C-alpha cells in the first residue's frame, strides 16, 4: 500500500493509497536511455512498468497522478549534505532535513559526519540509521569519518564503520592534511571499494579567508581564499590516488584549475570522481556584495570564469555529479560581521529551480542535468537499485514542472536552515511530487491524486 506524507503546503491525507499510475509525463531515465511521453505504474513500493503507448491492466485500487506537461524521473540522489543530527539540532534534524530533501525532489541523501559526536564509531552510524528509519521521510545513507574525531591524527575504524553501514568516508569541512594518513585511507578504499571524499583546502593558504581571493574581496575589504588553496590539495590527492589506488572523490569543486587537474587525471586513468554544487554552478563572488552573509560558503563562490568552467566540466563528464552540500544554520549563525558568520547555504529546496536556469539558458540539456542527480550518484554509490525507473526497482520517483515559476521564500522552507542567497528570487522549475519507496513524501497542493474509475479511462487509445 502507498501511504501519503505530504509537504507542508498541503493538507495531510489520512487515507491509505493503493497502486499508482503517473500518467502522461515526459519520462526521463538516463539509466535506461529513456526520454519519451508515457505512463509509469507503481505497485507495492516498486516500479511496476513503464509504457509509452498504452497503459497496462490496472487494479481497482489504483490512484492516478496526471503529469501531462511535467517531467517524471528517478528520485534525485544527493551524495553530500548535512543533517546536523546528532549535536546540532538547532540547525537541522534528520526529520526536518529529510522533509526539505523531499521538497527538493531528493529520495536518497548521504549525510556528512561533522556532527557532535562525529560519525567515527559504529554507535553513531547506528543512531543515524535508527532515527532516519523512525523520523525521516527519505533514504539516509551515513558517511563516516576518515580520522577519529575528524582531528586528522589517527584513522577511524574504517572497517567497523563500513560494516555498520557507512557508504563512504570524509572529514568533511576539513581536509585530510596528513598525506600519510590520506594514503592509508586510499589503500583501505582500494581494498573495500568505498570512496574517500576529501574537502580539498590547504589550510595555510586559506587561513582567515572568508570569500574568493580577488578584486571583489579587495573592494569589500575581506580576506580572500585563493583558488590555489583548493587546487594544491586536489593535485596532492590525485598523486596519492595514482600511487595508492583506491577511490578518490573530490568534494564541491569550485575552480577552473581544479577542473583542469581532474580532467588530466581522468585522461591518465586515475580513479577519481568529483562533484559540484548548484550554487557554484549558478552563482559567483558578486553575490557577496554588501557583505551578504547568506552567500558565505566554503569553498567560496568564485569568478564567472570559474563558474563557466564548472558547467563545461559537468557537461564533459569531468565532474561526475551534482551535490547540494546542504548546510543549514540557525539565523544567529549568519548574523553580524561577515568574517564571523558561518559558512554554508541551505540548498535542498532551491536545487532544482536554480539548476533549471542552466537548462532554460541552453547551458546544459535536461537529460544531462537529470543524469547528474540520478544515474551518476547511484553509480558513485554502486547502487544499481537507485537512480533508475527499471521495473522491480524501489519506486523512487520525482515529478517536476520545468516551467513552473515560484519565488523563493525561506520562511516557507521545511528545513530549519533559512540561509539562502536566493531569497526573493523567482526560479523556473518546481518539484511537484516526490515518491520514496512507493510513499508520497511530498506533493504540491496543485497536484491531485484521483482514483482510476475504469481501465478505459486511463488506457491510451
Beta strands, then each sheet from edge to edge (+ up, - down):
strand 1: 20-29
strand 2: 34-43
strand 3: 46-51
strand 4: 63-66
strand 5: 71-74
strand 6: 76-82
strand 7: 106-111
strand 8: 139-142
strand 9: 168-170
strand 10: 195-198
strand 11: 211-212
strand 12: 224-225
strand 13: 248-250
strand 14: 272-276
strand 15: 321-322
strand 16: 326-327
strand 17: 397-407
strand 18: 426-436
strand 19: 439-443
strand 20: 449-451
sheet 1: 3+ 2- 1+ 4+ 20-
sheet 2: 3+ 2- 1+ 5+ 17- 18+ 19-
sheet 3: 8+ 7+ 6+ 16+
sheet 4: 9+ 10+ 13+ 14+ 15+
sheet 5: 11+ 12+
end
